Amino acid sequence: MKKIVLLFGGLILLMSSCAPDDPIPVEPGIAILISPANDETCLDGAFINDTQSNVEFSWSEASNALSYEVVVTNLLSQSDQTFTSITNQTTLALTKAEPYSWYVKSIGQEGTTPSESDQWKFYLAGEGTVNYAPFPSELISPRSGANVVPDINNLVIFSWNTTDVDDDIEIFELYLDQIDGSKLFTTLDYQSNKTSIELEVENNVTYYWKVIAIDANGNQSSSGVYAFRTN
């Protein structure tokens, strides 16, 4: 703070002046995903070789965003890749005939928190592939690492969500055990993308579970194994 001294006929006036405070940075907005389309087969990949295609990702410009991070996950290997872009589009080389999810982080000024878009899924088209396996099921409940309290009858609700670009899912295999999730517990006919079932469990036990979705052509995908403990 500066003090300015003014003299007027022997009268001393003290005046203070302050530099204005720095403006508070504005949080970046949320990007809206455009392409590749959600829950569909991406047919627009540009040929690189027999195993890879270039895929163009695009999204709406987000307010107050200075750059973007595109996070792409291979749903088979569960491996993530993060790419940076200063515009609202980028082109990435990906393996054909495999399922992916992606979302965009909007990066703002220093001191702000990146915002995240919705997450979309797609299959990258493969040479000669006419039918694709279902997307790996998203296990909703029980979540991995959760402590679950069974109801009075020792029942727990298991639920998951599954989509398929070909819309030909036929059955689900639910695996449940206390070792590694490799024991088939029950099989359910497909009714809808979101599936739930009540199962009896023991108290104070760690369980492992997964879901395998199988379509009319025998193509299948695994959710991966989740673990939870009952109280």
N, C-alpha and C positions, 0 to 999 in steps of 0.2 A: 504494500500500500504506500502511495506517495502522499506526502503532506505539502501543500502549497501555501506559502506564507505571503499574504498581501498586506501592504502598509497603506493605510488611508488616514493621513493627519494624525499619526500617533496611535491609531487603532489597528491592532494586529488581528487579522482574520485568518483562521486556520481552515483550510478547505481540503477535503480528502477526495482522492480520485482512485478508482480501482479498475483494473483491466476486467473486461467482461469474462464471466466463466466460460470455459469451453462447452460447446453444445453437447448434449447427451446423444451418443450415437443411436441411430434408429435400427431396430432389429430387421434382418432381411425377411422378405416374404417367402411364401411357399410356392415352389414351382409346380406346375400342372403337367403331368406326363402326357406325351402325344404319341410317340412311336419308339419302339415296336409296340403294337397294340396288346392289351392285356388279355391273357388266357387264349391266345391265338398262335398259329404257326406263322413265323416270320419268313416270308417268301422273297423278301426284297434284298437279301444279302448278296453282295457282289463277290463273285468267284475269286478266290485267291489260289487254292489248290484243291485236291480231292478231299481234304479234311477241314479246311477253314474257309470262312467267308467274312467279308467286311460288313458290319451292321451299322447303320446310321441311327443314332439315338437323338431324339429331339424332345424338347419340353418348352413350356412358356417361360418368358422372361419373368423373373421374380423381382418385386420392388426392393430397392436398396441393396441388391446383390452385386458384389464386385466380381465374383467368380463362382464356379460350381464344382462340386465333386460328384462324379457318377460312380455309384457302387454297384458292381455286377457280381452276382453269385451264381456259380455253376451248381445247380441243385442236385446233381449226382455226386460230385466230389465235395460239395459244401465249401469250396474254395472261393474266397472273395478277391476281387480286383478293384482298385480305386483309381479313377482317372480324373484329371483336372482339366477344366475348360473355362475360358473367359467369355464364351458365347453360349447360347442356349442349344447347342448341338455339338455332337462329336461322333467320330467313326471309329469303331473298335473291331479288331480281328477276334473272332470266336470260333470254337469248334462246332462243326455241323452236327445236326441230329441229336442235340442235347438240350435239356431244359435249363432256363435261366430265370432269375429274378433280378430286378433292378430298381433303384430309387435314386433321387438326386438331392444332394445337400446344397442349399443356398448359403454362400459365404458372404458375410457383410463386413463392415468396418471392424477394426480392432476393438475388442471390448464387447462385441455382440456375440450372440449364440447362433450357430448355424441352424437353419430350419430344414426339416426333412419332408420330402414329398411322400405320397402314398407309394406302396411297393407293388409293382406289376410283375407278371410272369409271362414267358413266351417260350416256344420251342423254335430253335433255329432249324430251318428245313435242311434235310439231308438229301444227297443224290439218290434218286430212286425210292425214297421212303414215302409210302402212301398212308401209313398208319403209325401213330405215335403212342408211346406209353402214357398213362395218366401222369400228371404232375405229382411229385412226391406229396403225400398227404401232410397237411399242417396239423400237428397234434395240438389241440386247444386245451384239453383238460383230461387228466392232471398234467400240469406243466412240469418240465424237468426241474428237479430240485425242490419241488413243493412238499410241504407237510400237509397231508390230507386227513381230515376227520371223517370217517365213514358215518353213515346215518345209523339210526337205532337198530337197523337190521344188518349192519355191517356191509352196506352197499355203497359203491362209489360210481359216479357217472363218468364214463369215458366218452370223449367227443373229439371229432376231428373234421377237417374240411378238405375236400379233394375236388380238383377240376381236371378236365380233359379236353384237349382241342378237338378230339373226334367224337366226344359225347357217347362213348360206347363202353363205359365202365360196367362190369357185370358183378363182381364180388369184391369183398374186403376180407382179408385174413388178419385177425387180431392176435398178436403174439403177446403173452404175458407170463412172467415167471419171476423167481427171486434170485436169478443168476445173471442172465445177460440178454433177456428178451428174445431168445431163439426158440421158445416152445410155443407151438400153435395152440391157442386157447379156444378160439371159435371162429366160424366163418359166417359172414352176413351177406345177403343179397343186396345189391345197390338199390337204394331208394331215392336218395338225393345227395347233393354235394356235401351237405352238412349231415353227419351221422353221429348218433349217440346211443349208448347202451349202458345199462346198469349191471355191474358185476359185483359178486360177493368177494370180499378180501379179509385178510387177517389183520389184527391190530399189531402195532409196533414192529412192522416188517418193511423192508425196502423192496420195492417192486421195479421191474424193468418192462417196458412195453413198446411196441411199434405196430404200424399198420402197413400192410402191403395191398395196393390196389391193383386189380387185374382186369383187363378189358376183354372184349369179345374175341380179339385175335391172339390172346395169350400174353400180350405185352404187360409188363408189371413194373411197379416202382415201389420203393420202400421209403417210409417216412424218416428212417433213422430211429435210434433207440432213445427213449426218455426214461429217467429214473425218478421215483418219488417215494416218500415214506408215509406210512399210515400212523396215526396217533391213537 
